[in-house]
Each structure stands twice: as C-alpha cells, then as structure tokens.
C-alpha cells in the first residue's frame, strides 16, 4: 500500500512539473471577447499543439465537450498512441467557466483537485469552425478545428497571428488524422 501511495505522489508531482514557456512577448495574452458555450460544445480535432508530456506520441487527437446537468462541462480527449494504428486512449475531464470571463476563460481538470487555465485566444466567431487555445503564459497551445484539416488560408492566418503574439510556431506538433469516416 505504501508503494502505491509513493507512486501516486510521484505521478502527481510529475504532472505538476512546469511546461516550458514558448512565448516571447511580454504583452499580456488576451482572450476573445465572448464564447457561446452551446456553440463551442461538441467535437474538436487537434490540428497542432505544443509538445507536452501528456500528449507525447499522440495522433488522431480529438476533444469532445458536453454540458453536464450540473452546468459543468464534461470533456473527453482521445488520442492514438504511436500512430493511428496504436491503442486509443481516453482522458476524461471537466471544465468550468471562470466568472466574469464571458466564457472565454475556462479551467480544466483531468485528475483530482488540479485545475489548469484554458483560454480561448482566437475563435471563428461567425461559424465556430476553428479555435486557438492557450493559457496566460503561453506554455500550452492548441489549434483546433471542427474538421480533420483546416483550409490553408485559415491555418496560415492563425500561424501569422500566433507569431505576432510571440508564440514559437516552429515548436508546434502536427498530429495525423484519419481521412474519411470517423471510426470513433
């Protein structure tokens, strides 16, 4: 039993290890003015991300957001380890809105009482077909789309905007997605 407690404690400490900062600008990061959560819910495909311990080796990454009866948002992140033919792994989590943020700032948790910032810093406000998510210090970054691929012009505009905000876009990881019908 003591060994299990020690392993759990080490896992928790490892999970809390800081992610490297990859944003060079001193200008504070801002969010979009408002997010309509009902339109934001549903499936998002991860187009690009900063490397992180918990997503290392992941392809075919999706995030599914659903409103719970208690008002909290349930989410399930799914990825295929070591390629699309590798084992699928799911990470269930939850999210809550930061009061006063017009739903543009969320806190997410995938284990226990630990919450992380989830800021929507760019959004296709007309159609909700793409979003860019980070956190105040720019240590994490995700480019998300409702489809497995983004149009080049949309993606190029996102990358240019991120570079203007001081993000290192050369550090992005580009997961592969299956083409055709979604098997999940």
Secondary structure, DSSP 8 states (H G I E B T S, - for coil): -HHHHHHHHHHHHHHTS-----B---S-----S---HHHH-EEEEEEEEE--GGGTTEEEEEEEEEE-TTS-EEEEEEEEETSTTS-EEEEEEEEEE-TTSTTSEEEEEEETTEEEEEEEEEE-TTT--EEEEE-TTSS-EEEEESSSS--HHHHHHHHHHHHHTTB-GGGEE------SS---
